[in-house]
Amino acid sequence: MSVAYQRVQAHLERLKLKRVADLLDPIAEEATKESLSYVDFLDRLLEAESTSRAERRLIAKTRLAHFPFHKTLADFDFSFQPSIDRKQIQELATLRFLAHGENVILLGPPGVGKTHLAIALGMEAVAHGHNVYFIAVPELLDELAHDVQMNRLGERLNKLRVPTLLILDEMGYTHLDQVATSFLFQLVSRRYTRGSIIITSNKSYSEWGSVFGDEFAAVAIIDRLLHYSTTVNILFTVPPAMTPEPEPQVGNFKPALRRNRS
């Protein structure tokens, strides 16, 4: 091992170019076999390092996003939910709404894919280098109760103000008390046009007053959220596999539900 080689390895370690250090020997062999120029040799090394760092950033951002599971739009079965405008979702997937701090509200009954779509959009944002944070509202309420005891509501507010995209899942499943309602209003106000929010809810806007326990607070929060936003209403539809069969022509048999067998 030459002195120059040892110096190169030391420089790479000092500069934290781990991937270059790992691939220095094999790429050097390729360069010799293919008679690469010095610039082409360096290009291959730096490309490998750049790719490795991008992968590490993606893994780190995905972990910090706090997703409960990983879902993409490619996983979503639009044929199962014909009420969804596929073009509208594809437009949201371009992430143009993030550039202006616009919000996305996904409304619909349980089991129609609201959380799937929210996470898919969140993962798309992460893949494009944005900071994302996901939290279910019931979990947030538990954390707020603890923050009140520790006098750390301000810290929580600052933490949730930072991400480019904040995802609040399951709004409407749990009643919000006065502290939580005030906190949410401040959060929405501080992120207004500065950071996007995706909210999933099983309640229509007209029912949000009962969620917050304060009609005036509900109106104020909705007003801020909807000023720059896209609302996606998802209806519950009976899957084709459960549609009734035609009425029999003879006998007294009742129509049965057709089910696919796996």
C-alpha positions as CSV (number, residue, x, y, z in Angstrom):
1,M,0.0,0.0,0.0
2,S,1.6,3.3,-1.1
3,V,1.9,6.4,1.0
4,A,-0.2,8.3,-1.5
5,Y,-3.0,5.7,-1.2
6,Q,-2.9,6.0,2.6
7,R,-3.1,9.8,2.4
8,V,-6.1,9.5,0.0
9,Q,-7.9,7.2,2.5
10,A,-7.2,9.6,5.3
11,H,-8.5,12.5,3.4
12,L,-11.7,10.6,2.5
13,E,-12.3,9.7,6.1
14,R,-11.7,13.3,7.3
15,L,-14.1,14.6,4.6
16,K,-16.6,11.9,5.6
17,L,-16.7,10.6,2.0
18,K,-17.5,7.1,3.1
19,R,-19.0,5.8,-0.1
20,V,-16.0,7.1,-2.1
21,A,-13.7,5.3,0.3
22,D,-15.7,2.1,-0.1
23,L,-15.7,2.2,-3.9
24,L,-12.2,3.7,-4.5
25,D,-10.6,0.4,-5.3
26,P,-13.3,-1.2,-7.5
27,I,-13.8,2.0,-9.5
28,A,-10.1,2.5,-9.9
29,E,-9.9,-1.0,-11.4
30,E,-12.8,-0.1,-13.8
31,A,-11.0,3.1,-14.7
32,T,-7.9,1.1,-15.6
33,K,-9.8,-1.5,-17.6
34,E,-11.8,1.1,-19.5
35,S,-9.0,3.6,-19.8
36,L,-11.1,6.3,-18.2
37,S,-9.8,9.9,-18.0
38,Y,-9.1,11.4,-14.6
39,V,-12.2,13.5,-14.9
40,D,-14.4,10.5,-15.7
41,F,-12.8,8.5,-12.9
42,L,-13.6,11.3,-10.4
43,D,-17.1,11.7,-11.9
44,R,-17.9,8.1,-11.1
45,L,-16.7,8.4,-7.5
46,L,-18.6,11.6,-6.9
47,E,-21.8,10.2,-8.5
48,A,-21.6,7.2,-6.1
49,E,-21.2,9.4,-3.1
50,S,-24.0,11.7,-4.2
51,T,-26.4,8.8,-4.7
52,S,-25.5,7.3,-1.3
53,R,-26.1,10.6,0.5
54,A,-29.4,11.1,-1.3
55,E,-30.5,7.6,-0.2
56,R,-29.4,8.2,3.4
57,R,-31.3,11.6,3.5
58,L,-34.4,9.8,2.2
59,I,-34.2,7.2,4.9
60,A,-33.6,9.8,7.6
61,K,-36.5,12.0,6.4
62,T,-38.9,9.1,6.1
63,R,-38.0,8.0,9.7
64,L,-38.4,11.6,11.0
65,A,-41.8,11.9,9.2
66,H,-43.2,9.4,11.8
67,F,-45.4,7.6,9.3
68,P,-47.3,4.7,10.9
69,F,-46.8,2.7,7.7
70,H,-45.6,3.3,4.2
71,K,-48.1,3.7,1.3
72,T,-47.7,5.2,-2.1
73,L,-50.2,6.3,-4.8
74,A,-49.2,3.3,-6.9
75,D,-50.6,1.1,-4.1
76,F,-54.0,2.9,-4.1
77,D,-56.8,1.1,-5.9
78,F,-58.8,4.0,-7.5
79,S,-61.3,1.5,-8.9
80,F,-62.3,0.6,-5.4
81,Q,-63.2,4.3,-4.8
82,P,-64.8,5.6,-8.0
83,S,-65.9,8.8,-6.1
84,I,-62.3,10.0,-6.1
85,D,-61.2,12.3,-8.9
86,R,-57.9,10.6,-10.0
87,K,-56.7,13.6,-11.8
88,Q,-57.2,15.7,-8.7
89,I,-55.0,13.4,-6.7
90,Q,-52.4,13.2,-9.4
91,E,-52.4,17.0,-9.5
92,L,-51.8,17.0,-5.7
93,A,-48.9,14.5,-6.2
94,T,-47.1,17.2,-8.2
95,L,-46.7,18.9,-4.8
96,R,-47.4,22.3,-6.3
97,F,-49.7,23.0,-3.3
98,L,-46.6,23.0,-1.0
99,A,-45.0,25.9,-2.9
100,H,-47.7,28.3,-1.7
101,G,-48.4,26.7,1.7
102,E,-51.8,25.4,0.6
103,N,-53.8,22.8,2.6
104,V,-55.5,19.5,1.6
105,I,-58.5,18.2,3.5
106,L,-59.6,14.6,2.9
107,L,-63.1,14.0,4.1
108,G,-65.1,10.7,4.2
109,P,-66.3,7.9,6.3
110,P,-63.9,5.3,7.9
111,G,-62.2,2.8,5.5
112,V,-62.3,4.8,2.3
113,G,-58.5,5.4,2.0
114,K,-58.1,8.9,3.5
115,T,-55.0,8.0,5.6
116,H,-53.5,6.0,2.7
117,L,-53.7,9.1,0.4
118,A,-52.4,11.4,3.1
119,I,-49.3,9.1,3.7
120,A,-48.8,8.7,0.0
121,L,-48.7,12.4,-0.6
122,G,-46.4,12.7,2.5
123,M,-44.0,10.1,1.1
124,E,-44.0,11.9,-2.3
125,A,-43.0,15.1,-0.5
126,V,-40.2,13.3,1.4
127,A,-38.9,11.8,-1.9
128,H,-38.6,15.4,-3.2
129,G,-36.6,16.5,-0.2
130,H,-39.3,18.1,1.9
131,N,-39.6,17.8,5.7
132,V,-42.8,16.0,6.7
133,Y,-44.4,15.2,10.0
134,F,-47.4,12.8,10.5
135,I,-49.4,12.6,13.7
136,A,-52.9,11.2,14.5
137,V,-55.0,13.8,16.3
138,P,-55.8,11.4,19.3
139,E,-52.0,10.9,19.7
140,L,-51.5,14.7,19.5
141,L,-54.1,15.2,22.2
142,D,-52.3,12.8,24.5
143,E,-49.0,14.7,23.9
144,L,-50.8,18.1,24.5
145,A,-52.1,16.8,27.9
146,H,-48.5,15.9,28.9
147,D,-47.2,19.2,27.5
148,V,-49.7,21.2,29.7
149,Q,-48.3,19.4,32.8
150,M,-44.7,20.1,31.8
151,N,-45.5,23.7,30.6
152,R,-44.2,22.9,27.1
153,L,-47.0,23.8,24.8
154,G,-44.9,26.5,23.2
155,E,-42.2,24.0,22.4
156,R,-44.8,21.7,20.8
157,L,-46.2,24.6,18.8
158,N,-42.7,25.5,17.5
159,K,-42.0,21.9,16.6
160,L,-45.2,21.5,14.5
161,R,-44.7,24.8,12.8
162,V,-41.4,23.8,11.2
163,P,-42.2,20.9,8.7
164,T,-43.0,21.9,5.1
165,L,-45.9,19.5,5.3
166,L,-47.8,18.6,8.5
167,I,-50.3,15.7,8.4
168,L,-53.0,15.6,11.0
169,D,-54.9,12.2,10.8
170,E,-58.2,11.2,12.2
171,M,-59.7,14.7,13.0
172,G,-63.1,14.1,14.4
173,Y,-62.7,10.8,16.2
174,T,-62.0,12.6,19.5
175,H,-63.5,15.7,21.1
176,L,-61.1,18.6,21.5
177,D,-61.1,20.4,24.8
178,Q,-60.5,24.2,25.1
179,V,-56.7,23.8,25.4
180,A,-56.5,21.6,22.3
181,T,-58.8,23.9,20.3
182,S,-56.8,26.9,21.2
183,F,-53.6,25.1,20.3
184,L,-54.9,24.0,16.9
185,F,-56.1,27.5,16.1
186,Q,-52.6,28.9,16.9
187,L,-51.0,26.1,14.9
188,V,-53.1,26.7,11.8
189,S,-52.6,30.5,12.1
190,R,-48.8,30.2,12.4
191,R,-48.6,27.9,9.4
192,Y,-51.0,30.0,7.3
193,T,-49.5,30.3,3.8
194,R,-46.1,29.3,5.3
195,G,-46.5,25.6,5.6
196,S,-49.1,23.1,4.2
197,I,-51.3,20.9,6.3
198,I,-53.1,17.7,5.2
199,I,-56.1,16.8,7.4
200,T,-58.1,13.6,7.3
201,S,-61.5,13.6,8.9
202,N,-64.6,11.5,9.1
203,K,-66.7,14.6,9.8
204,S,-68.1,17.1,7.3
205,Y,-67.3,20.8,7.9
206,S,-70.7,21.4,9.3
207,E,-70.0,18.9,12.0
208,W,-66.6,20.3,13.1
209,G,-68.3,22.6,15.7
210,S,-69.2,19.5,17.7
211,V,-65.6,18.3,17.4
212,F,-64.1,21.5,18.8
213,G,-67.0,22.1,21.2
214,D,-67.0,25.7,20.1
215,E,-68.8,26.8,16.9
216,F,-66.8,30.1,16.7
217,A,-63.5,28.4,17.1
218,A,-64.5,25.9,14.4
219,V,-65.5,28.6,12.0
220,A,-62.2,30.4,12.6
221,I,-60.1,27.3,12.1
222,I,-62.0,26.2,9.0
223,D,-61.7,29.8,7.6
224,R,-57.9,29.7,7.9
225,L,-57.7,26.1,6.5
226,L,-59.9,26.6,3.5
227,H,-58.7,30.0,2.4
228,Y,-56.0,28.3,0.3
229,S,-56.9,24.6,0.2
230,T,-58.2,21.6,-1.8
231,T,-61.0,19.5,-0.4
232,V,-61.3,15.9,-1.4
233,N,-64.7,14.4,-0.6
234,I,-64.6,10.6,-0.6
235,L,-67.9,8.7,-0.6
236,F,-68.4,5.2,0.7
237,T,-69.2,2.9,-2.2
238,V,-70.1,-0.7,-2.2
239,P,-67.3,-2.7,-3.8
240,P,-68.3,-4.5,-7.0
241,A,-67.6,-7.8,-5.3
242,M,-70.5,-7.0,-2.9
243,T,-73.2,-5.8,-5.4
244,P,-76.5,-7.8,-5.4
245,E,-77.0,-10.4,-8.1
246,P,-80.1,-9.9,-10.4
247,E,-83.4,-11.1,-9.0
248,P,-84.0,-14.8,-9.9
249,Q,-86.7,-15.4,-12.5
250,V,-88.2,-18.4,-10.8
251,G,-88.6,-19.6,-7.3
252,N,-88.6,-17.6,-4.1
253,F,-84.9,-17.3,-3.6
254,K,-83.6,-14.0,-2.4
255,P,-80.7,-12.2,-4.1
256,A,-77.4,-13.1,-2.6
257,L,-74.3,-10.9,-2.3
258,R,-71.6,-12.0,-4.7
259,R,-68.2,-12.4,-3.1
260,N,-64.9,-13.0,-4.7
261,R,-63.1,-16.1,-3.4
262,S,-59.4,-15.8,-2.9
